[in-house]
Amino acid sequence: MRIDVTKTYLPPLEEYVSLLEDIWECGHITNGGAFVRELEQGLSERFDTRYVAAVANGTLALQLGLDALGITEGEVITTPFTYVATVSSILWQRCRPVFADIDPQTLNMDPQRLERLITSRTRAILPVHVFGIPCAVDEIAAIAQDKQLPVIYDASHAFGVRYRGRSLLSYGDLSTCSFHATKLFHTAEGGCVATDDSTVFERIELVRRFGHNDDDHSRLGINAKLSELHAALGLVNLRHLPKLVEARRQLSDRYDARLAASLRAGLLQRPLIPAETTYNYAYYPILTASEGQARGILDTLARQDIFPRRYFYPSLNRLPYVLTSDACPVSDDVSRRILCLPLSHALTESEQDMICEGILEVVGR
């Protein structure tokens, strides 16, 4: 049986069907129905923010967040070590991404490199909590305040993560999240913007539904609404989230134990999760000693139909359609050596043993 880096969790069908029956009865399937509003309210409480706007996907959440802050030109400083959607959203807003290299331990944006890149053309800072690992939020906030720049956090991996007693989604001027089917929490497709700023929320709420109230067409908008069908799936999935996180925690601890000798010897490395973090165990990334070793592990495991992934490769400063001369040696190096190991609710201990044996075989060479 094929083992992928993750597997979408599908809740008990009868629980979802019971909500579908409500939708069929009322006939309201989009345009801000009861389930979307219930999901937004529940997420607002989880995220420790006043407002949450649910949208059709995480990429649109980033675009709407940039737009709501008036970021439609100039430069946005971001990380090169993330999924391509982060940079795509900046480009879609007709802005130029500027890449601040990453910290080699947390794999997040390095605040010192960030500060050196700020110019008169900088309009915003867009860090990413990679793998749900908290960014250096205090340092970034201090820099942003000093330079009077907004901070937009891409928190696509950070659902359920808390840092210093607060949801990671509560940091910055706004945070965005992805509810894609590969995520820890999902609505099949979806995402959201979380903020405490009523003006930002109202702008997003308007733009996500074409930019008009009835016959009052006040501004350019798009269709970024989340449907009732997607929201209902999210509501059901929320019920099962604690057991999913616990299952991943146990599997992560087991990876730690099986790979402990190689980790102690420095043959493998794990990213640093800061103290005071309540983690969500959404990913299990490791850094190998070399790109050749990473490829060796991929090849060895592929022969057993096991497929880790190089999250994230390539480093985004290497994209052919992004014109940049930004030097990001740490990200370039990490992106070649990173592997995210299979981790999901469906992974068995025997499958995990096969994965670890394949890794240790290559590392032992």
C-alpha positions as semicolon CSV with decimal commas, in nm:
position;residue;x (nm);y (nm);z (nm)
1;M;0,000;0,000;0,000
2;R;0,130;0,345;-0,093
3;I;0,232;0,566;0,200
4;D;0,234;0,938;0,121
5;V;0,366;1,226;0,327
6;T;0,014;1,279;0,457
7;K;-0,338;1,143;0,423
8;T;-0,658;1,344;0,433
9;Y;-0,870;1,277;0,739
10;L;-1,235;1,208;0,656
11;P;-1,472;1,210;0,955
12;P;-1,751;0,955;1,005
13;L;-1,977;0,996;0,704
14;E;-2,295;0,993;0,908
15;E;-2,182;1,299;1,105
16;Y;-2,129;1,494;0,785
17;V;-2,452;1,369;0,630
18;S;-2,650;1,491;0,931
19;L;-2,533;1,847;0,856
20;L;-2,595;1,802;0,485
21;E;-2,954;1,713;0,568
22;D;-2,988;2,051;0,740
23;I;-2,847;2,222;0,432
24;W;-3,085;2,033;0,203
25;E;-3,377;2,128;0,425
26;C;-3,306;2,502;0,424
27;G;-3,164;2,516;0,069
28;H;-2,897;2,772;0,160
29;I;-2,559;2,649;0,032
30;T;-2,349;2,965;-0,010
31;N;-2,340;3,344;0,046
32;G;-2,264;3,337;0,417
33;G;-2,497;3,072;0,551
34;A;-2,543;2,951;0,906
35;F;-2,261;2,696;0,899
36;V;-2,007;2,946;0,765
37;R;-2,103;3,190;1,042
38;E;-2,080;2,914;1,304
39;L;-1,738;2,811;1,177
40;E;-1,613;3,170;1,177
41;Q;-1,731;3,226;1,533
42;G;-1,573;2,903;1,655
43;L;-1,244;2,984;1,486
44;S;-1,244;3,337;1,625
45;E;-1,257;3,189;1,975
46;R;-0,982;2,938;1,896
47;F;-0,758;3,200;1,739
48;D;-0,800;3,459;2,016
49;T;-0,902;3,719;1,757
50;R;-1,212;3,938;1,726
51;Y;-1,277;3,846;1,364
52;V;-1,233;3,555;1,126
53;A;-1,333;3,568;0,760
54;A;-1,363;3,223;0,601
55;V;-1,267;3,213;0,234
56;A;-1,237;2,963;-0,051
57;N;-0,867;2,881;-0,004
58;G;-0,550;2,987;0,171
59;T;-0,401;3,161;-0,131
60;L;-0,702;3,390;-0,159
61;A;-0,672;3,456;0,215
62;L;-0,322;3,597;0,158
63;Q;-0,433;3,805;-0,140
64;L;-0,730;3,944;0,050
65;G;-0,512;4,020;0,351
66;L;-0,264;4,215;0,139
67;D;-0,546;4,397;-0,036
68;A;-0,722;4,484;0,290
69;L;-0,405;4,655;0,413
70;G;-0,370;4,845;0,086
71;I;-0,064;4,652;-0,030
72;T;-0,103;4,668;-0,408
73;E;0,241;4,795;-0,511
74;G;0,598;4,819;-0,385
75;E;0,795;4,547;-0,208
76;V;0,688;4,283;0,044
77;I;0,960;4,110;0,246
78;T;0,897;3,739;0,288
79;T;1,077;3,410;0,334
80;P;1,220;3,197;0,054
81;F;1,149;2,880;0,251
82;T;0,776;2,823;0,214
83;Y;0,518;2,694;-0,030
84;V;0,497;2,881;-0,359
85;A;0,150;3,023;-0,282
86;T;0,303;3,274;-0,040
87;V;0,507;3,434;-0,318
88;S;0,232;3,390;-0,577
89;S;0,000;3,601;-0,360
90;I;0,254;3,885;-0,346
91;L;0,304;3,875;-0,722
92;W;-0,072;3,861;-0,781
93;Q;-0,101;4,188;-0,591
94;R;0,149;4,340;-0,837
95;C;0,414;4,364;-0,565
96;R;0,775;4,251;-0,570
97;P;0,880;3,980;-0,321
98;V;1,204;4,048;-0,138
99;F;1,355;3,743;0,032
100;A;1,497;3,750;0,384
101;D;1,701;3,437;0,449
102;I;1,604;3,198;0,726
103;D;1,732;3,101;1,068
104;P;1,908;2,763;1,035
105;Q;1,748;2,631;1,355
106;T;1,382;2,733;1,331
107;L;1,378;2,757;0,946
108;N;1,176;3,076;0,980
109;M;1,259;3,427;0,861
110;D;1,573;3,565;1,027
111;P;1,482;3,904;1,185
112;Q;1,835;4,041;1,141
113;R;1,828;3,974;0,770
114;L;1,476;4,117;0,753
115;E;1,582;4,448;0,906
116;R;1,867;4,494;0,659
117;L;1,630;4,458;0,362
118;I;1,383;4,732;0,457
119;T;1,389;5,032;0,223
120;S;1,160;5,318;0,124
121;R;0,994;5,076;-0,120
122;T;0,895;4,825;0,150
123;R;0,520;4,809;0,209
124;A;0,476;4,504;0,435
125;I;0,642;4,208;0,605
126;L;0,502;3,862;0,532
127;P;0,669;3,592;0,746
128;V;0,559;3,227;0,754
129;H;0,530;3,003;1,060
130;V;0,693;2,715;0,870
131;F;0,573;2,370;0,982
132;G;0,376;2,553;1,254
133;I;0,697;2,661;1,427
134;P;0,653;3,013;1,572
135;C;0,844;3,292;1,404
136;A;1,048;3,537;1,612
137;V;0,728;3,733;1,670
138;D;0,868;3,979;1,926
139;E;1,166;4,078;1,714
140;I;0,955;4,107;1,400
141;A;0,696;4,317;1,584
142;A;0,966;4,554;1,714
143;I;1,112;4,600;1,365
144;A;0,770;4,652;1,211
145;Q;0,672;4,908;1,473
146;D;0,999;5,098;1,431
147;K;0,959;5,106;1,053
148;Q;0,580;5,154;1,063
149;L;0,511;4,848;0,850
150;P;0,221;4,601;0,875
151;V;0,292;4,234;0,947
152;I;0,091;3,964;0,771
153;Y;0,159;3,614;0,902
154;D;0,110;3,316;0,674
155;A;0,000;3,067;0,938
156;S;-0,110;2,795;0,696
157;H;0,067;2,528;0,904
158;A;-0,017;2,671;1,243
159;F;-0,376;2,566;1,314
160;G;-0,393;2,480;1,684
161;V;-0,043;2,607;1,768
162;R;-0,017;2,829;2,074
163;Y;0,281;3,042;2,172
164;R;0,316;3,201;2,513
165;G;-0,045;3,115;2,589
166;R;-0,187;3,273;2,271
167;S;-0,295;3,127;1,943
168;L;-0,024;3,179;1,682
169;L;-0,300;3,322;1,459
170;S;-0,337;3,616;1,699
171;Y;0,001;3,771;1,615
172;G;0,061;4,042;1,357
173;D;-0,185;4,284;1,196
174;L;-0,354;3,979;1,051
175;S;-0,286;3,611;0,999
176;T;-0,403;3,376;0,728
177;C;-0,462;3,002;0,737
178;S;-0,518;2,727;0,482
179;F;-0,788;2,463;0,521
180;H;-0,669;2,253;0,228
181;A;-0,732;1,878;0,242
182;T;-0,365;1,812;0,323
183;K;-0,376;2,024;0,637
184;L;-0,426;1,912;0,997
185;F;-0,766;2,084;0,996
186;H;-0,943;2,107;0,663
187;T;-1,266;2,193;0,485
188;A;-1,153;2,009;0,166
189;E;-1,069;2,350;0,019
190;G;-1,076;2,668;0,220
191;G;-0,891;2,916;0,434
192;C;-0,938;3,223;0,649
193;V;-0,810;3,561;0,757
194;A;-0,793;3,631;1,133
195;T;-0,761;3,983;1,270
196;D;-0,857;4,217;1,553
197;D;-0,898;4,510;1,314
198;S;-1,262;4,579;1,229
199;T;-1,171;4,788;0,922
200;V;-0,957;4,507;0,779
201;F;-1,231;4,254;0,844
202;E;-1,498;4,470;0,679
203;R;-1,282;4,518;0,370
204;I;-1,222;4,145;0,338
205;E;-1,587;4,066;0,400
206;L;-1,686;4,303;0,118
207;V;-1,420;4,203;-0,134
208;R;-1,477;3,828;-0,091
209;R;-1,834;3,876;-0,222
210;F;-1,768;4,078;-0,535
211;G;-1,727;4,417;-0,364
212;H;-2,092;4,513;-0,338
213;N;-2,386;4,526;-0,098
214;D;-2,700;4,464;-0,299
215;D;-2,702;4,743;-0,559
216;D;-2,427;4,944;-0,390
217;H;-2,113;4,854;-0,588
218;S;-1,851;5,027;-0,377
219;R;-1,528;4,867;-0,496
220;L;-1,365;4,596;-0,706
221;G;-1,412;4,251;-0,558
222;I;-1,383;3,882;-0,630
223;N;-1,567;3,564;-0,537
224;A;-1,374;3,414;-0,246
225;K;-1,667;3,280;-0,042
226;L;-1,661;2,949;0,144
227;S;-1,969;2,733;0,080
228;E;-2,194;2,575;0,341
229;L;-2,084;2,231;0,221
230;H;-1,721;2,311;0,300
231;A;-1,804;2,481;0,630
232;A;-2,011;2,180;0,741
233;L;-1,714;1,950;0,677
234;G;-1,497;2,184;0,883
235;L;-1,742;2,182;1,174
236;V;-1,742;1,803;1,181
237;N;-1,364;1,786;1,154
238;L;-1,325;2,022;1,450
239;R;-1,492;1,761;1,672
240;H;-1,218;1,510;1,593
241;L;-0,919;1,744;1,601
242;P;-0,797;1,663;1,955
243;K;-0,763;1,291;1,882
244;L;-0,586;1,365;1,551
245;V;-0,331;1,589;1,724
246;E;-0,273;1,327;1,994
247;A;-0,220;1,053;1,735
248;R;0,036;1,269;1,554
249;R;0,208;1,355;1,882
250;Q;0,253;0,987;1,961
251;L;0,387;0,914;1,613
252;S;0,623;1,214;1,634
253;D;0,755;1,094;1,970
254;R;0,808;0,751;1,817
255;Y;1,004;0,901;1,526
256;D;1,215;1,086;1,782
257;A;1,289;0,762;1,965
258;R;1,366;0,554;1,654
259;L;1,594;0,822;1,506
260;A;1,745;0,933;1,839
261;A;2,095;0,794;1,783
262;S;2,129;0,963;1,443
263;L;1,993;1,287;1,584
264;R;2,238;1,279;1,876
265;A;2,527;1,209;1,641
266;G;2,431;1,501;1,419
267;L;2,367;1,274;1,120
268;L;2,011;1,404;1,114
269;Q;1,872;1,731;1,248
270;R;1,529;1,849;1,361
271;P;1,411;2,212;1,348
272;L;1,403;2,394;1,680
273;I;1,058;2,455;1,829
274;P;1,081;2,754;2,067
275;A;1,003;2,714;2,436
276;E;0,649;2,804;2,544
277;T;0,506;2,651;2,226
278;T;0,207;2,418;2,228
279;Y;0,270;2,238;1,901
280;N;0,019;2,080;1,661
281;Y;0,240;1,800;1,520
282;A;0,120;1,875;1,169
283;Y;0,458;1,781;1,014
284;Y;0,769;1,582;1,094
285;P;1,060;1,749;0,910
286;I;1,419;1,628;0,926
287;L;1,737;1,772;0,779
288;T;1,983;1,526;0,629
289;A;2,359;1,575;0,616
290;S;2,361;1,636;0,240
291;E;2,139;1,658;-0,065
292;G;2,277;1,324;-0,179
293;Q;2,166;1,166;0,146
294;A;1,817;1,315;0,110
295;R;1,790;1,177;-0,243
296;G;1,917;0,841;-0,121
297;I;1,641;0,824;0,141
298;L;1,379;0,922;-0,116
299;D;1,499;0,653;-0,358
300;T;1,525;0,385;-0,089
301;L;1,175;0,452;0,047
302;A;1,020;0,489;-0,299
303;R;1,112;0,128;-0,371
304;Q;0,873;0,039;-0,088
305;D;0,600;0,278;-0,211
306;I;0,680;0,525;0,068
307;F;0,693;0,890;-0,033
308;P;0,828;1,161;0,197
309;R;0,854;1,505;0,037
310;R;1,112;1,777;0,014
311;Y;0,907;2,053;0,177
312;F;1,015;2,304;0,050
313;Y;1,213;2,272;-0,268
314;P;1,332;2,473;-0,447
315;S;1,410;2,778;-0,236
316;L;1,170;3,037;-0,379
317;N;1,442;3,288;-0,462
318;R;1,528;3,034;-0,736
319;L;1,190;3,051;-0,911
320;P;1,242;3,132;-1,281
321;Y;0,959;3,388;-1,289
322;V;1,077;3,581;-0,982
323;L;1,341;3,834;-1,077
324;T;1,560;3,869;-0,770
325;S;1,923;3,887;-0,674
326;D;1,850;3,824;-0,304
327;A;2,114;3,590;-0,161
328;C;1,961;3,321;0,060
329;P;2,238;3,068;0,125
330;V;2,072;2,912;0,431
331;S;1,742;2,854;0,252
332;D;1,923;2,726;-0,057
333;D;2,107;2,473;0,159
334;V;1,810;2,369;0,374
335;S;1,576;2,324;0,078
336;R;1,812;2,067;-0,072
337;R;1,840;1,863;0,252
338;I;1,490;1,883;0,400
339;L;1,251;1,588;0,414
340;C;0,905;1,575;0,567
341;L;0,836;1,218;0,675
342;P;0,494;1,056;0,642
343;L;0,269;1,160;0,928
344;S;-0,106;1,110;0,948
345;H;-0,384;0,961;1,156
346;A;-0,366;0,648;0,936
347;L;0,006;0,574;0,974
348;T;0,068;0,249;1,162
349;E;0,364;0,165;1,384
350;S;0,476;-0,108;1,145
351;E;0,472;0,140;0,855
352;Q;0,665;0,386;1,067
353;D;0,922;0,116;1,141
354;M;0,969;0,059;0,767
355;I;1,026;0,431;0,717
356;C;1,282;0,455;0,996
357;E;1,466;0,143;0,882
358;G;1,498;0,289;0,531
359;I;1,630;0,619;0,668
360;L;1,879;0,452;0,902
361;E;2,001;0,228;0,623
362;V;2,097;0,531;0,415
363;V;2,233;0,732;0,707
364;G;2,442;0,435;0,816
365;R;2,626;0,433;0,487
